[in-house]
Amino acid sequence: MTFWVYLLRCADGSYYAGHTDDLERRVGEHMTGACGGYTATRLPVDLVWSQECPTRIEALTFERQIKGWSRAKKEALVRGDWAEISRLAKCRSKKEI
């Protein structure tokens, strides 16, 4: 079975990260507000990024990681700019020292 981690851009410009085993169905639920919660009050939403994962645990782990990211890092992910994601991660860890 394939699992997905995904990122939606909401109408208010915010991002929502989630994971699922049926990407098309789940995004459809978000788009109609059927799943309630965060995205239901921020319609319409657009799928801006997704990635397959071999296990649910990997998808959930990546979802939780993305939820902790800054807006700049999420936008770099949408662009596929892994160099920028890495740079932003280094900047954050230097601030923590």
N, C-alpha and C positions, 0 to 999 in steps of 0.2 A: 504494500500500500504506500502511496505517496502522500506526503504532508507538505503543506505550504506555510510559509511565513509571509505576511503581506503588510503593505503600508498604504493607507488611504489618506487623501487630502480632503478635508471637510470644507464646506461652504464658507466657514469663518476663517479658513486658512490654517487651522490646526491640523495635526497629524494624528492618526490612530493606527497602532500596530496590533496585529492579531495573528492567529494561526488556525489552520483548518485542514481537514482531509478532503474537502471538496471546495476548491477555490471559487469556481463559477457560482455555485449555490450560495456560499457565504457572502460573497460580494453582492449578489442579488438581494440577499436579506438586508444587508447594510443599506443598499440603495433605496429600498422601499421602506426602511424603518422597522421592518419586521422583527429585528433582533433587539430592539429597544436600546437602552443605555446611551452611552456617549454620542454615538453617531446619529441616533434617531432625532436628536435635537439640533443637528448640524448638517442637515441635508441641503443640497445633494452632496454626495461624496464621489470621489474618483479614485480608482485603483491606480497608484503611481509607481508601485514597485512590488515585485513578488519574487520568491525564490523557493525552489523545491528543496525538501529535506528528506533524508531517508527514514527518519523516525520522528514520532510525535515529540519525544523528549528534546531532540535537536531543534525542532521548530519552536517549541515552547521556550527553550533556552535563548534562542536568537530573538524571539519576540520580546522577552523580558530585557534583554540587552538593549535592543532598539528603544524600548520605552524609557530607558534611562539616559538616552542620548539627548544632546542639545538639538535645537532646531537646525543649526548649521550642519551638524553631522547627519541628520535625517535628510536634509536637502542634498548633501554630497552623495548619500546613498542612492537617492532618486536619480542623480546624474551618473551614477556608476563611478564616481571619483574616489577610488580607494586610497589614493595618495593623500587626498584632503582629509579623509576619515582618519587615516594614520596620523597626519599632522595635528589634527584637532585632539586626538587621543593623547598625544605627547604633550600638548599645551596644557591639557587638564591635569595630567599627572605631575607636571612641574609645579602647578599651583598648589597641589596637595602637600608638597614637600615642605 
